[in-house]
Amino acid sequence: MTKRILVGSLAAGIVLFLWGCTAWLFLPTYTNFKDVLDEEAVVRTLNESLPDKGIYYFPKHPDQSPNSIAEWNRKVSVGPTGILIYNPQGHGPLGIRKFGAALLTQWAAALIAAFLLSQTLAGRPSFRSRWLFGFLIGCIISLAGYLPDWIWHGYPSGFTLNLIRDMLLGWGTAGFILAYFIKTHQEETKEIKLEEKIKSEIRTKLHVQ
């Protein structure tokens, strides 16, 4: 079973990684990103206003006085609001290290899912149930990871829906892979018997010839 978990999770992780690359590079997935109209002026202002690498939010958080909270609520209501991930030194070009790190994170996620799925086998889940397990992982990630940003930080609805769609499609496919590799004891026994039967028939035919 350990081998099946490792191999199955690796295959699922590779599929998740490749699907993520495909979604970013070839599909109109993240068209909600817009270009800054006067990038040089904005960058110059950022370098002058933001001293360090970090995540910045505006309007700035209020203190606990009633007037400050009321003013903050007004600004949030009328806008503008925003979240900025700022790195004055940049973070390097796309390369093997980043792609490798992304692949490892997907494998780690698939490995956890494969292990959890293996813990359900005592109940003899069907292939469909095992696939659904993987698909629901995508649902959990979408609900816990993407919708809070849409609710609290105002992420665009189209962008959020694209993230959820890609997550569900990715884990829906990964679910099929995990369901194929992570099998019940009864299915493994049938598979072994079938393999032995095929090998026996091949040896018999070769001997006859």
C-alpha positions in Angstrom: 0.0 0.0 0.0 2.9 2.4 0.7 4.1 2.0 -2.8 0.7 2.7 -4.2 0.4 5.8 -2.0 3.8 7.1 -3.2 3.3 6.4 -6.9 -0.3 7.5 -7.0 0.4 10.7 -5.2 3.4 11.5 -7.4 1.2 10.9 -10.5 -1.6 13.1 -9.1 0.9 15.8 -8.1 2.4 15.9 -11.6 -1.1 16.2 -13.1 -2.0 19.0 -10.6 1.3 20.8 -11.5 0.8 20.5 -15.3 -2.8 21.5 -15.1 -1.8 24.6 -13.1 0.8 25.5 -15.7 -1.8 25.0 -18.5 -4.4 27.2 -16.8 -1.9 30.0 -16.3 -0.2 29.9 -19.7 -2.9 28.8 -22.2 -6.4 29.4 -20.8 -8.1 32.8 -20.3 -8.0 32.1 -16.6 -6.5 35.1 -15.0 -7.7 37.9 -17.3 -8.8 39.9 -14.2 -5.2 41.0 -13.8 -4.9 44.5 -15.3 -1.8 46.5 -16.3 -0.8 49.6 -14.4 -1.3 52.6 -16.7 1.8 54.6 -15.7 4.0 51.9 -14.2 7.1 54.0 -13.9 5.3 56.7 -11.9 3.6 54.1 -9.7 6.8 52.2 -9.0 8.6 55.4 -8.2 5.9 56.3 -5.7 6.0 52.8 -4.2 9.7 53.0 -3.7 9.3 56.3 -1.9 6.4 55.2 0.2 7.0 51.6 1.1 10.3 50.9 2.8 10.3 47.1 3.1 9.1 44.0 1.5 5.7 42.9 2.7 1.9 42.9 2.2 0.3 46.3 2.4 -3.3 47.1 2.9 -5.2 50.4 2.5 -6.9 52.2 3.9 -4.7 51.7 6.9 -6.1 49.9 9.9 -7.6 52.2 12.5 -6.8 52.5 16.1 -9.5 51.6 18.6 -11.1 55.0 19.0 -14.7 55.4 17.8 -13.8 58.2 15.4 -10.9 56.3 13.8 -13.1 53.2 13.3 -15.9 55.3 11.9 -13.5 57.0 9.4 -12.1 53.7 8.4 -15.6 52.3 7.8 -16.3 55.3 5.6 -13.2 54.9 3.5 -13.8 51.1 3.1 -17.3 51.8 2.0 -16.6 54.5 -0.6 -13.1 53.2 -1.7 -10.5 52.9 -3.0 -9.3 49.9 -1.1 -6.5 47.5 -2.0 -3.9 44.9 -1.0 -0.4 45.1 -2.4 2.3 42.4 -2.3 5.5 44.5 -2.5 9.0 43.3 -3.1 11.5 46.1 -3.9 14.3 43.6 -4.8 12.1 41.5 -7.0 11.9 37.7 -6.6 13.8 36.4 -9.6 12.7 35.0 -12.9 10.8 31.8 -13.5 13.1 28.9 -13.5 13.8 25.3 -12.5 13.9 26.1 -8.8 10.4 27.7 -8.8 8.9 25.1 -11.0 10.5 22.4 -8.9 9.2 23.9 -5.7 5.7 24.2 -7.2 5.8 20.5 -8.2 6.9 19.5 -4.7 4.0 21.4 -3.1 1.5 19.7 -5.4 3.0 16.3 -4.6 2.9 17.0 -0.9 -0.8 17.9 -1.1 -1.5 14.8 -3.2 0.5 12.7 -0.8 -1.6 13.9 2.2 -4.8 13.2 0.2 -3.6 9.7 -0.8 -2.8 8.9 2.8 -6.1 10.1 4.1 -7.9 8.1 1.3 -6.0 5.0 2.3 -7.5 5.3 5.8 -11.0 4.9 4.4 -10.4 1.6 2.7 -11.7 -0.5 5.6 -15.2 0.7 4.5 -14.6 -0.7 1.0 -15.4 2.5 -0.9 -16.2 2.1 -4.5 -14.1 3.7 -7.3 -16.7 6.5 -7.5 -16.5 7.1 -3.8 -12.7 7.2 -3.9 -12.8 9.7 -6.8 -15.3 11.8 -4.9 -12.9 11.9 -2.0 -10.2 13.6 -4.2 -12.8 16.0 -5.8 -14.0 17.1 -2.3 -10.4 18.0 -1.4 -10.6 20.6 -4.2 -13.9 21.8 -2.7 -12.4 22.2 0.7 -9.5 24.2 -0.7 -11.8 26.4 -2.6 -14.1 27.1 0.3 -11.4 27.6 2.9 -8.8 29.2 0.6 -10.4 31.3 -2.0 -13.9 32.4 -0.8 -12.6 34.2 2.3 -10.5 36.5 0.1 -13.5 37.2 -2.0 -15.6 37.9 1.1 -13.1 39.9 3.3 -10.8 41.5 0.8 -13.0 42.1 -2.3 -11.2 39.8 -4.7 -12.9 40.1 -8.1 -15.7 37.5 -8.6 -14.4 36.4 -12.0 -10.9 35.9 -10.7 -12.2 33.9 -7.7 -14.5 31.8 -9.9 -11.6 31.0 -12.1 -9.5 29.9 -9.2 -12.3 27.6 -7.9 -12.9 26.2 -11.4 -9.3 25.4 -11.9 -9.0 23.8 -8.4 -12.1 21.6 -9.0 -10.9 20.5 -12.4 -7.4 19.8 -11.1 -8.5 17.8 -8.1 -11.3 16.1 -10.1 -8.6 14.7 -12.4 -6.3 13.9 -9.5 -9.2 12.1 -7.8 -9.4 9.6 -10.7 -5.6 8.9 -10.4 -5.8 8.4 -6.6 -8.9 6.2 -6.9 -7.0 4.0 -9.4 -3.9 3.6 -7.3 -5.4 3.5 -3.8 -7.5 0.3 -3.9 -9.3 -1.8 -1.4 -7.8 -5.2 -0.3 -10.4 -7.0 -2.3 -9.6 -5.1 -5.5 -5.9 -5.7 -5.0 -6.5 -9.4 -4.6 -8.5 -9.6 -7.8 -5.9 -7.6 -9.6 -3.1 -9.9 -8.5 -5.1 -13.0 -9.5 -5.8 -11.5 -12.9 -2.1 -10.7 -13.4 -1.1 -14.2 -12.4 -3.7 -15.6 -14.8 -2.4 -13.5 -17.7 1.2 -14.5 -17.0 0.2 -18.1 -16.7 -1.6 -18.0 -20.1 1.4 -16.3 -21.7 3.8 -18.9 -20.3 1.5 -21.7 -21.6 1.4 -20.2 -25.1 5.1 -19.7 -25.2 5.7 -23.3 -24.0 3.3 -24.7 -26.6 5.0 -22.8 -29.4 
